Amino acid sequence: MSLELLSQLETKIQATLENIELLKMELEEEKQKSQILAEKNQKLQQDLNSWSDKVNGLVGLLNNEI
C-alpha cells in the first residue's frame, strides 16, 4: 500500500470513530429522554387511576341515592 492510501484510510477511520462517538452521545440523550417520558407516563397513569377511583366512588354514591 502506498502512503497516500494509508493516509486516506487513516482519515476515514478517524471520521468513523468521531461519528461513532457522536452516535453514542445521541443514544445516551435518547435514553435519558426515554427515562423521563417513562416517569411522566407512570405519573399520568397514577393520576388517571386516582381520578378513575374518585369517579367510580361518586357514581357509587349516586347509585346508592337512587
N, CA, C and O atoms as a Tripos MOL2 file, in Angstrom:
@<TRIPOS>MOLECULE
protein
  264   263    66     0     0
PROTEIN
NO_CHARGES

@<TRIPOS>ATOM
      1 N           0.8410   -1.1860    0.0000 N.3       1 MET1
      2 CA          0.0000    0.0000    0.0000 C.3       1 MET1
      3 C           0.8840    1.2450    0.0000 C.2       1 MET1
      4 O           1.9520    1.2950    0.6090 O.2       1 MET1
      5 N           0.3920    2.2140   -0.6940 N.am      2 SER2
      6 CA          1.1560    3.4590   -0.7140 C.3       2 SER2
      7 C           0.8190    4.2890    0.5150 C.2       2 SER2
      8 O          -0.1900    4.0620    1.1830 O.2       2 SER2
      9 N           1.6680    5.2340    0.7910 N.am      3 LEU3
     10 CA          1.4410    6.1180    1.9390 C.3       3 LEU3
     11 C           0.1590    6.9300    1.7670 C.2       3 LEU3
     12 O          -0.5240    7.2530    2.7400 O.2       3 LEU3
     13 N          -0.1530    7.2510    0.5250 N.am      4 GLU4
     14 CA         -1.3790    8.0170    0.2610 C.3       4 GLU4
     15 C          -2.6190    7.2070    0.6370 C.2       4 GLU4
     16 O          -3.5500    7.7280    1.2510 O.2       4 GLU4
     17 N          -2.6190    5.9430    0.2680 N.am      5 LEU5
     18 CA         -3.7520    5.0850    0.6200 C.3       5 LEU5
     19 C          -3.8620    4.9090    2.1300 C.2       5 LEU5
     20 O          -4.9620    4.9190    2.6830 O.2       5 LEU5
     21 N          -2.7370    4.7520    2.7840 N.am      6 LEU6
     22 CA         -2.7570    4.6220    4.2430 C.3       6 LEU6
     23 C          -3.2720    5.9010    4.8940 C.2       6 LEU6
     24 O          -3.9990    5.8490    5.8870 O.2       6 LEU6
     25 N          -2.8990    7.0350    4.3400 N.am      7 SER7
     26 CA         -3.3700    8.3160    4.8670 C.3       7 SER7
     27 C          -4.8770    8.4500    4.6840 C.2       7 SER7
     28 O          -5.5780    8.9080    5.5870 O.2       7 SER7
     29 N          -5.3690    8.0540    3.5230 N.am      8 GLN8
     30 CA         -6.8170    8.1010    3.2680 C.3       8 GLN8
     31 C          -7.5590    7.1610    4.2130 C.2       8 GLN8
     32 O          -8.6120    7.5030    4.7510 O.2       8 GLN8
     33 N          -6.9980    5.9860    4.4040 N.am      9 LEU9
     34 CA         -7.6110    5.0170    5.3160 C.3       9 LEU9
     35 C          -7.6400    5.5670    6.7330 C.2       9 LEU9
     36 O          -8.6460    5.4330    7.4290 O.2       9 LEU9
     37 N          -6.5510    6.1820    7.1630 N.am     10 GLU10
     38 CA         -6.4920    6.7630    8.4920 C.3      10 GLU10
     39 C          -7.5470    7.8660    8.6560 C.2      10 GLU10
     40 O          -8.2060    7.9570    9.6920 O.2      10 GLU10
     41 N          -7.6950    8.6860    7.6360 N.am     11 THR11
     42 CA         -8.6850    9.7650    7.6720 C.3      11 THR11
     43 C         -10.0950    9.1940    7.7850 C.2      11 THR11
     44 O         -10.9040    9.6880    8.5700 O.2      11 THR11
     45 N         -10.3880    8.1680    7.0130 N.am     12 LYS12
     46 CA        -11.7220    7.5460    7.0580 C.3      12 LYS12
     47 C         -11.9810    6.8790    8.4020 C.2      12 LYS12
     48 O         -13.0880    6.9520    8.9350 O.2      12 LYS12
     49 N         -10.9640    6.2320    8.9450 N.am     13 ILE13
     50 CA        -11.1170    5.5840   10.2570 C.3      13 ILE13
     51 C         -11.3680    6.6320   11.3250 C.2      13 ILE13
     52 O         -12.2260    6.4430   12.1870 O.2      13 ILE13
     53 N         -10.6290    7.7380   11.2810 N.am     14 GLN14
     54 CA        -10.8080    8.8070   12.2670 C.3      14 GLN14
     55 C         -12.2110    9.3950   12.1670 C.2      14 GLN14
     56 O         -12.8550    9.6450   13.1870 O.2      14 GLN14
     57 N         -12.6870    9.6160   10.9440 N.am     15 ALA15
     58 CA        -14.0310   10.1570   10.7460 C.3      15 ALA15
     59 C         -15.0820    9.1790   11.2700 C.2      15 ALA15
     60 O         -16.0760    9.5900   11.8680 O.2      15 ALA15
     61 N         -14.8590    7.8960   11.0450 N.am     16 THR16
     62 CA        -15.7860    6.8810   11.5230 C.3      16 THR16
     63 C         -15.8220    6.8390   13.0480 C.2      16 THR16
     64 O         -16.8900    6.7260   13.6490 O.2      16 THR16
     65 N         -14.6570    6.9310   13.6640 N.am     17 LEU17
     66 CA        -14.5960    6.9280   15.1320 C.3      17 LEU17
     67 C         -15.3060    8.1530   15.7110 C.2      17 LEU17
     68 O         -16.0030    8.0480   16.7200 O.2      17 LEU17
     69 N         -15.1330    9.2970   15.0840 N.am     18 GLU18
     70 CA        -15.8160   10.5060   15.5400 C.3      18 GLU18
     71 C         -17.3240   10.3510   15.3960 C.2      18 GLU18
     72 O         -18.0890   10.7580   16.2710 O.2      18 GLU18
     73 N         -17.7390    9.7570   14.2840 N.am     19 ASN19
     74 CA        -19.1690    9.5340   14.0620 C.3      19 ASN19
     75 C         -19.7340    8.5700   15.1010 C.2      19 ASN19
     76 O         -20.8460    8.7690   15.5910 O.2      19 ASN19
     77 N         -18.9880    7.5430   15.4350 N.am     20 ILE20
     78 CA        -19.4230    6.5840   16.4580 C.3      20 ILE20
     79 C         -19.5990    7.2890   17.7990 C.2      20 ILE20
     80 O         -20.5760    7.0440   18.5070 O.2      20 ILE20
     81 N         -18.6620    8.1570   18.1480 N.am     21 GLU21
     82 CA        -18.7600    8.8970   19.4150 C.3      21 GLU21
     83 C         -19.9960    9.7940   19.4300 C.2      21 GLU21
     84 O         -20.6980    9.8710   20.4390 O.2      21 GLU21
     85 N         -20.2610   10.4690   18.3150 N.am     22 LEU22
     86 CA        -21.4570   11.3110   18.2270 C.3      22 LEU22
     87 C         -22.7270   10.4730   18.3790 C.2      22 LEU22
     88 O         -23.6670   10.8720   19.0670 O.2      22 LEU22
     89 N         -22.7440    9.3240   17.7380 N.am     23 LEU23
     90 CA        -23.9140    8.4460   17.8420 C.3      23 LEU23
     91 C         -24.0970    7.9260   19.2630 C.2      23 LEU23
     92 O         -25.2260    7.7830   19.7320 O.2      23 LEU23
     93 N         -22.9950    7.6440   19.9480 N.am     24 LYS24
     94 CA        -23.0840    7.2020   21.3400 C.3      24 LYS24
     95 C         -23.6870    8.3000   22.2180 C.2      24 LYS24
     96 O         -24.5120    8.0270   23.0900 O.2      24 LYS24
     97 N         -23.2660    9.5430   21.9760 N.am     25 MET25
     98 CA        -23.8100   10.6550   22.7570 C.3      25 MET25
     99 C         -25.2920   10.8450   22.4680 C.2      25 MET25
    100 O         -26.0790   11.0840   23.3840 O.2      25 MET25
    101 N         -25.6760   10.7390   21.1970 N.am     26 GLU26
    102 CA        -27.0880   10.8630   20.8400 C.3      26 GLU26
    103 C         -27.9040    9.7450   21.4830 C.2      26 GLU26
    104 O         -29.0100    9.9810   21.9700 O.2      26 GLU26
    105 N         -27.3690    8.5490   21.4840 N.am     27 LEU27
    106 CA        -28.0590    7.4140   22.0890 C.3      27 LEU27
    107 C         -28.2710    7.6490   23.5740 C.2      27 LEU27
    108 O         -29.3470    7.3710   24.1030 O.2      27 LEU27
    109 N         -27.2480    8.1600   24.2490 N.am     28 GLU28
    110 CA        -27.3630    8.4350   25.6800 C.3      28 GLU28
    111 C         -28.4290    9.4910   25.9440 C.2      28 GLU28
    112 O         -29.2030    9.3710   26.8940 O.2      28 GLU28
    113 N         -28.4720   10.5240   25.1090 N.am     29 GLU29
    114 CA        -29.5010   11.5580   25.2490 C.3      29 GLU29
    115 C         -30.9000   10.9640   25.0620 C.2      29 GLU29
    116 O         -31.8230   11.2810   25.8130 O.2      29 GLU29
    117 N         -31.0430   10.1100   24.0670 N.am     30 GLU30
    118 CA        -32.3350    9.4860   23.8110 C.3      30 GLU30
    119 C         -32.7450    8.5600   24.9550 C.2      30 GLU30
    120 O         -33.9250    8.4780   25.2950 O.2      30 GLU30
    121 N         -31.7830    7.8700   25.5440 N.am     31 LYS31
    122 CA        -32.0780    7.0200   26.7000 C.3      31 LYS31
    123 C         -32.5790    7.8690   27.8660 C.2      31 LYS31
    124 O         -33.5170    7.4820   28.5630 O.2      31 LYS31
    125 N         -31.9540    9.0250   28.0740 N.am     32 GLN32
    126 CA        -32.3860    9.9160   29.1470 C.3      32 GLN32
    127 C         -33.7870   10.4530   28.8790 C.2      32 GLN32
    128 O         -34.6150   10.5210   29.7880 O.2      32 GLN32
    129 N         -34.0500   10.8340   27.6290 N.am     33 LYS33
    130 CA        -35.3850   11.3120   27.2710 C.3      33 LYS33
    131 C         -36.4220   10.2160   27.4770 C.2      33 LYS33
    132 O         -37.5240   10.4640   27.9670 O.2      33 LYS33
    133 N         -36.0510    9.0120   27.0970 N.am     34 SER34
    134 CA        -36.9590    7.8780   27.2560 C.3      34 SER34
    135 C         -37.2780    7.6390   28.7300 C.2      34 SER34
    136 O         -38.4250    7.3670   29.0860 O.2      34 SER34
    137 N         -36.2670    7.7400   29.5810 N.am     35 GLN35
    138 CA        -36.4690    7.5510   31.0230 C.3      35 GLN35
    139 C         -37.4030    8.6240   31.5750 C.2      35 GLN35
    140 O         -38.2950    8.3260   32.3690 O.2      35 GLN35
    141 N         -37.1980    9.8730   31.1550 N.am     36 ILE36
    142 CA        -38.0520   10.9710   31.6110 C.3      36 ILE36
    143 C         -39.4900   10.7350   31.1640 C.2      36 ILE36
    144 O         -40.4230   10.9200   31.9450 O.2      36 ILE36
    145 N         -39.6690   10.3280   29.9160 N.am     37 LEU37
    146 CA        -41.0160   10.0700   29.4090 C.3      37 LEU37
    147 C         -41.6690    8.8920   30.1320 C.2      37 LEU37
    148 O         -42.8720    8.9100   30.3920 O.2      37 LEU37
    149 N         -40.8870    7.8840   30.4520 N.am     38 ALA38
    150 CA        -41.4300    6.7320   31.1770 C.3      38 ALA38
    151 C         -41.8900    7.1610   32.5690 C.2      38 ALA38
    152 O         -42.9310    6.7090   33.0460 O.2      38 ALA38
    153 N         -41.1190    8.0310   33.2200 N.am     39 GLU39
    154 CA        -41.5070    8.5220   34.5450 C.3      39 GLU39
    155 C         -42.7730    9.3840   34.4600 C.2      39 GLU39
    156 O         -43.6630    9.2690   35.3030 O.2      39 GLU39
    157 N         -42.8500   10.2430   33.4450 N.am     40 LYS40
    158 CA        -44.0530   11.0680   33.2570 C.3      40 LYS40
    159 C         -45.2570   10.1830   32.9720 C.2      40 LYS40
    160 O         -46.3490   10.4230   33.4860 O.2      40 LYS40
    161 N         -45.0530    9.1620   32.1540 N.am     41 ASN41
    162 CA        -46.1350    8.2460   31.8360 C.3      41 ASN41
    163 C         -46.6420    7.5380   33.0840 C.2      41 ASN41
    164 O         -47.8500    7.3820   33.2650 O.2      41 ASN41
    165 N         -45.7290    7.1130   33.9370 N.am     42 GLN42
    166 CA        -46.1140    6.4430   35.1770 C.3      42 GLN42
    167 C         -46.9220    7.3880   36.0670 C.2      42 GLN42
    168 O         -47.9240    6.9870   36.6580 O.2      42 GLN42
    169 N         -46.4830    8.6360   36.1570 N.am     43 LYS43
    170 CA        -47.1900    9.6330   36.9630 C.3      43 LYS43
    171 C         -48.5890    9.8650   36.4060 C.2      43 LYS43
    172 O         -49.5590    9.9100   37.1620 O.2      43 LYS43
    173 N         -48.6960   10.0120   35.0960 N.am     44 LEU44
    174 CA        -50.0080   10.2240   34.4780 C.3      44 LEU44
    175 C         -50.9140    9.0130   34.6830 C.2      44 LEU44
    176 O         -52.1170    9.1610   34.8960 O.2      44 LEU44
    177 N         -50.3410    7.8270   34.6190 N.am     45 GLN45
    178 CA        -51.1270    6.6120   34.8450 C.3      45 GLN45
    179 C         -51.6530    6.5730   36.2750 C.2      45 GLN45
    180 O         -52.7970    6.1860   36.5120 O.2      45 GLN45
    181 N         -50.8100    6.9760   37.2270 N.am     46 GLN46
    182 CA        -51.2500    7.0370   38.6180 C.3      46 GLN46
    183 C         -52.3630    8.0660   38.7880 C.2      46 GLN46
    184 O         -53.3430    7.8160   39.4910 O.2      46 GLN46
    185 N         -52.2110    9.2280   38.1390 N.am     47 ASP47
    186 CA        -53.2470   10.2610   38.1950 C.3      47 ASP47
    187 C         -54.5600    9.7440   37.6050 C.2      47 ASP47
    188 O         -55.6350    9.9590   38.1640 O.2      47 ASP47
    189 N         -54.4500    9.0630   36.4740 N.am     48 LEU48
    190 CA        -55.6390    8.5150   35.8250 C.3      48 LEU48
    191 C         -56.3290    7.5000   36.7290 C.2      48 LEU48
    192 O         -57.5530    7.5060   36.8540 O.2      48 LEU48
    193 N         -55.5520    6.6380   37.3530 N.am     49 ASN49
    194 CA        -56.1310    5.6510   38.2600 C.3      49 ASN49
    195 C         -56.8070    6.3270   39.4510 C.2      49 ASN49
    196 O         -57.8760    5.9010   39.8880 O.2      49 ASN49
    197 N         -56.1870    7.3670   39.9660 N.am     50 SER50
    198 CA        -56.7620    8.1000   41.0860 C.3      50 SER50
    199 C         -58.0910    8.7360   40.6940 C.2      50 SER50
    200 O         -59.0810    8.6240   41.4170 O.2      50 SER50
    201 N         -58.1040    9.4010   39.5490 N.am     51 TRP51
    202 CA        -59.3470   10.0300   39.0890 C.3      51 TRP51
    203 C         -60.4190    8.9810   38.8050 C.2      51 TRP51
    204 O         -61.5950    9.1910   39.1000 O.2      51 TRP51
    205 N         -60.0130    7.8700   38.2410 N.am     52 SER52
    206 CA        -60.9680    6.7970   37.9540 C.3      52 SER52
    207 C         -61.5950    6.2800   39.2480 C.2      52 SER52
    208 O         -62.8020    6.0480   39.3120 O.2      52 SER52
    209 N         -60.7710    6.1020   40.2730 N.am     53 ASP53
    210 CA        -61.2890    5.6540   41.5670 C.3      53 ASP53
    211 C         -62.2730    6.6720   42.1410 C.2      53 ASP53
    212 O         -63.3120    6.2990   42.6850 O.2      53 ASP53
    213 N         -61.9410    7.9660   42.0190 N.am     54 LYS54
    214 CA        -62.8240    9.0110   42.5370 C.3      54 LYS54
    215 C         -64.1500    9.0310   41.7920 C.2      54 LYS54
    216 O         -65.2110    9.1400   42.4060 O.2      54 LYS54
    217 N         -64.0890    8.9270   40.4760 N.am     55 VAL55
    218 CA        -65.3160    8.9300   39.6720 C.3      55 VAL55
    219 C         -66.1610    7.7100   40.0080 C.2      55 VAL55
    220 O         -67.3760    7.8220   40.1700 O.2      55 VAL55
    221 N         -65.5350    6.5600   40.1120 N.am     56 ASN56
    222 CA        -66.2830    5.3490   40.4500 C.3      56 ASN56
    223 C         -66.9250    5.4740   41.8340 C.2      56 ASN56
    224 O         -68.0440    5.0090   42.0530 O.2      56 ASN56
    225 N         -66.2040    6.1080   42.7660 N.am     57 GLY57
    226 CA        -66.7730    6.3250   44.0970 C.3      57 GLY57
    227 C         -67.9820    7.2440   44.0470 C.2      57 GLY57
    228 O         -68.9830    6.9880   44.7170 O.2      57 GLY57
    229 N         -67.9010    8.3040   43.2670 N.am     58 LEU58
    230 CA        -69.0260    9.2310   43.1460 C.3      58 LEU58
    231 C         -70.2130    8.5750   42.4530 C.2      58 LEU58
    232 O         -71.3600    8.7810   42.8500 O.2      58 LEU58
    233 N         -69.9390    7.7910   41.4250 N.am     59 VAL59
    234 CA        -71.0270    7.0720   40.7410 C.3      59 VAL59
    235 C         -71.6710    6.0880   41.7110 C.2      59 VAL59
    236 O         -72.8890    5.9110   41.7040 O.2      59 VAL59
    237 N         -70.8560    5.4530   42.5400 N.am     60 GLY60
    238 CA        -71.4040    4.5350   43.5400 C.3      60 GLY60
    239 C         -72.2960    5.2640   44.5240 C.2      60 GLY60
    240 O         -73.3470    4.7480   44.9050 O.2      60 GLY60
    241 N         -71.8960    6.4570   44.9440 N.am     61 LEU61
    242 CA        -72.7420    7.2670   45.8330 C.3      61 LEU61
    243 C         -74.0530    7.6280   45.1780 C.2      61 LEU61
    244 O         -75.1090    7.5710   45.8090 O.2      61 LEU61
    245 N         -73.9870    8.0060   43.8900 N.am     62 LEU62
    246 CA        -75.2150    8.3610   43.1730 C.3      62 LEU62
    247 C         -76.1320    7.1430   43.0450 C.2      62 LEU62
    248 O         -77.3500    7.2700   43.1780 O.2      62 LEU62
    249 N         -75.5720    5.9950   42.7940 N.am     63 ASN63
    250 CA        -76.3820    4.7750   42.6690 C.3      63 ASN63
    251 C         -77.0550    4.4430   44.0020 C.2      63 ASN63
    252 O         -78.1880    3.9610   44.0190 O.2      63 ASN63
    253 N         -76.3730    4.6960   45.1040 N.am     64 ASN64
    254 CA        -76.9500    4.4160   46.4070 C.3      64 ASN64
    255 C         -78.1000    5.3730   46.7330 C.2      64 ASN64
    256 O         -79.0250    5.0130   47.4600 O.2      64 ASN64
    257 N         -78.0390    6.5900   46.1920 N.am     65 GLU65
    258 CA        -79.0720    7.5790   46.4320 C.3      65 GLU65
    259 C         -80.3210    7.3290   45.6120 C.2      65 GLU65
    260 O         -81.4050    7.7860   45.9740 O.2      65 GLU65
    261 N         -80.1800    6.6100   44.5120 N.am     66 ILE66
    262 CA        -81.3160    6.3840   43.6120 C.3      66 ILE66
    263 C         -82.1600    5.2540   44.0750 C.2      66 ILE66
    264 O         -83.1600    4.9270   43.4350 O.2      66 ILE66
@<TRIPOS>BOND
     1     1     2 1
     2     2     3 1
     3     3     4 2
     4     3     5 am
     5     5     6 1
     6     6     7 1
     7     7     8 2
     8     7     9 am
     9     9    10 1
    10    10    11 1
    11    11    12 2
    12    11    13 am
    13    13    14 1
    14    14    15 1
    15    15    16 2
    16    15    17 am
    17    17    18 1
    18    18    19 1
    19    19    20 2
    20    19    21 am
    21    21    22 1
    22    22    23 1
    23    23    24 2
    24    23    25 am
    25    25    26 1
    26    26    27 1
    27    27    28 2
    28    27    29 am
    29    29    30 1
    30    30    31 1
    31    31    32 2
    32    31    33 am
    33    33    34 1
    34    34    35 1
    35    35    36 2
    36    35    37 am
    37    37    38 1
    38    38    39 1
    39    39    40 2
    40    39    41 am
    41    41    42 1
    42    42    43 1
    43    43    44 2
    44    43    45 am
    45    45    46 1
    46    46    47 1
    47    47    48 2
    48    47    49 am
    49    49    50 1
    50    50    51 1
    51    51    52 2
    52    51    53 am
    53    53    54 1
    54    54    55 1
    55    55    56 2
    56    55    57 am
    57    57    58 1
    58    58    59 1
    59    59    60 2
    60    59    61 am
    61    61    62 1
    62    62    63 1
    63    63    64 2
    64    63    65 am
    65    65    66 1
    66    66    67 1
    67    67    68 2
    68    67    69 am
    69    69    70 1
    70    70    71 1
    71    71    72 2
    72    71    73 am
    73    73    74 1
    74    74    75 1
    75    75    76 2
    76    75    77 am
    77    77    78 1
    78    78    79 1
    79    79    80 2
    80    79    81 am
    81    81    82 1
    82    82    83 1
    83    83    84 2
    84    83    85 am
    85    85    86 1
    86    86    87 1
    87    87    88 2
    88    87    89 am
    89    89    90 1
    90    90    91 1
    91    91    92 2
    92    91    93 am
    93    93    94 1
    94    94    95 1
    95    95    96 2
    96    95    97 am
    97    97    98 1
    98    98    99 1
    99    99   100 2
   100    99   101 am
   101   101   102 1
   102   102   103 1
   103   103   104 2
   104   103   105 am
   105   105   106 1
   106   106   107 1
   107   107   108 2
   108   107   109 am
   109   109   110 1
   110   110   111 1
   111   111   112 2
   112   111   113 am
   113   113   114 1
   114   114   115 1
   115   115   116 2
   116   115   117 am
   117   117   118 1
   118   118   119 1
   119   119   120 2
   120   119   121 am
   121   121   122 1
   122   122   123 1
   123   123   124 2
   124   123   125 am
   125   125   126 1
   126   126   127 1
   127   127   128 2
   128   127   129 am
   129   129   130 1
   130   130   131 1
   131   131   132 2
   132   131   133 am
   133   133   134 1
   134   134   135 1
   135   135   136 2
   136   135   137 am
   137   137   138 1
   138   138   139 1
   139   139   140 2
   140   139   141 am
   141   141   142 1
   142   142   143 1
   143   143   144 2
   144   143   145 am
   145   145   146 1
   146   146   147 1
   147   147   148 2
   148   147   149 am
   149   149   150 1
   150   150   151 1
   151   151   152 2
   152   151   153 am
   153   153   154 1
   154   154   155 1
   155   155   156 2
   156   155   157 am
   157   157   158 1
   158   158   159 1
   159   159   160 2
   160   159   161 am
   161   161   162 1
   162   162   163 1
   163   163   164 2
   164   163   165 am
   165   165   166 1
   166   166   167 1
   167   167   168 2
   168   167   169 am
   169   169   170 1
   170   170   171 1
   171   171   172 2
   172   171   173 am
   173   173   174 1
   174   174   175 1
   175   175   176 2
   176   175   177 am
   177   177   178 1
   178   178   179 1
   179   179   180 2
   180   179   181 am
   181   181   182 1
   182   182   183 1
   183   183   184 2
   184   183   185 am
   185   185   186 1
   186   186   187 1
   187   187   188 2
   188   187   189 am
   189   189   190 1
   190   190   191 1
   191   191   192 2
   192   191   193 am
   193   193   194 1
   194   194   195 1
   195   195   196 2
   196   195   197 am
   197   197   198 1
   198   198   199 1
   199   199   200 2
   200   199   201 am
   201   201   202 1
   202   202   203 1
   203   203   204 2
   204   203   205 am
   205   205   206 1
   206   206   207 1
   207   207   208 2
   208   207   209 am
   209   209   210 1
   210   210   211 1
   211   211   212 2
   212   211   213 am
   213   213   214 1
   214   214   215 1
   215   215   216 2
   216   215   217 am
   217   217   218 1
   218   218   219 1
   219   219   220 2
   220   219   221 am
   221   221   222 1
   222   222   223 1
   223   223   224 2
   224   223   225 am
   225   225   226 1
   226   226   227 1
   227   227   228 2
   228   227   229 am
   229   229   230 1
   230   230   231 1
   231   231   232 2
   232   231   233 am
   233   233   234 1
   234   234   235 1
   235   235   236 2
   236   235   237 am
   237   237   238 1
   238   238   239 1
   239   239   240 2
   240   239   241 am
   241   241   242 1
   242   242   243 1
   243   243   244 2
   244   243   245 am
   245   245   246 1
   246   246   247 1
   247   247   248 2
   248   247   249 am
   249   249   250 1
   250   250   251 1
   251   251   252 2
   252   251   253 am
   253   253   254 1
   254   254   255 1
   255   255   256 2
   256   255   257 am
   257   257   258 1
   258   258   259 1
   259   259   260 2
   260   259   261 am
   261   261   262 1
   262   262   263 1
   263   263   264 2
@<TRIPOS>SUBSTRUCTURE
     1 MET1         2 RESIDUE 1 A MET
     2 SER2         6 RESIDUE 1 A SER
     3 LEU3        10 RESIDUE 1 A LEU
     4 GLU4        14 RESIDUE 1 A GLU
     5 LEU5        18 RESIDUE 1 A LEU
     6 LEU6        22 RESIDUE 1 A LEU
     7 SER7        26 RESIDUE 1 A SER
     8 GLN8        30 RESIDUE 1 A GLN
     9 LEU9        34 RESIDUE 1 A LEU
    10 GLU10       38 RESIDUE 1 A GLU
    11 THR11       42 RESIDUE 1 A THR
    12 LYS12       46 RESIDUE 1 A LYS
    13 ILE13       50 RESIDUE 1 A ILE
    14 GLN14       54 RESIDUE 1 A GLN
    15 ALA15       58 RESIDUE 1 A ALA
    16 THR16       62 RESIDUE 1 A THR
    17 LEU17       66 RESIDUE 1 A LEU
    18 GLU18       70 RESIDUE 1 A GLU
    19 ASN19       74 RESIDUE 1 A ASN
    20 ILE20       78 RESIDUE 1 A ILE
    21 GLU21       82 RESIDUE 1 A GLU
    22 LEU22       86 RESIDUE 1 A LEU
    23 LEU23       90 RESIDUE 1 A LEU
    24 LYS24       94 RESIDUE 1 A LYS
    25 MET25       98 RESIDUE 1 A MET
    26 GLU26      102 RESIDUE 1 A GLU
    27 LEU27      106 RESIDUE 1 A LEU
    28 GLU28      110 RESIDUE 1 A GLU
    29 GLU29      114 RESIDUE 1 A GLU
    30 GLU30      118 RESIDUE 1 A GLU
    31 LYS31      122 RESIDUE 1 A LYS
    32 GLN32      126 RESIDUE 1 A GLN
    33 LYS33      130 RESIDUE 1 A LYS
    34 SER34      134 RESIDUE 1 A SER
    35 GLN35      138 RESIDUE 1 A GLN
    36 ILE36      142 RESIDUE 1 A ILE
    37 LEU37      146 RESIDUE 1 A LEU
    38 ALA38      150 RESIDUE 1 A ALA
    39 GLU39      154 RESIDUE 1 A GLU
    40 LYS40      158 RESIDUE 1 A LYS
    41 ASN41      162 RESIDUE 1 A ASN
    42 GLN42      166 RESIDUE 1 A GLN
    43 LYS43      170 RESIDUE 1 A LYS
    44 LEU44      174 RESIDUE 1 A LEU
    45 GLN45      178 RESIDUE 1 A GLN
    46 GLN46      182 RESIDUE 1 A GLN
    47 ASP47      186 RESIDUE 1 A ASP
    48 LEU48      190 RESIDUE 1 A LEU
    49 ASN49      194 RESIDUE 1 A ASN
    50 SER50      198 RESIDUE 1 A SER
    51 TRP51      202 RESIDUE 1 A TRP
    52 SER52      206 RESIDUE 1 A SER
    53 ASP53      210 RESIDUE 1 A ASP
    54 LYS54      214 RESIDUE 1 A LYS
    55 VAL55      218 RESIDUE 1 A VAL
    56 ASN56      222 RESIDUE 1 A ASN
    57 GLY57      226 RESIDUE 1 A GLY
    58 LEU58      230 RESIDUE 1 A LEU
    59 VAL59      234 RESIDUE 1 A VAL
    60 GLY60      238 RESIDUE 1 A GLY
    61 LEU61      242 RESIDUE 1 A LEU
    62 LEU62      246 RESIDUE 1 A LEU
    63 ASN63      250 RESIDUE 1 A ASN
    64 ASN64      254 RESIDUE 1 A ASN
    65 GLU65      258 RESIDUE 1 A GLU
    66 ILE66      262 RESIDUE 1 A ILE
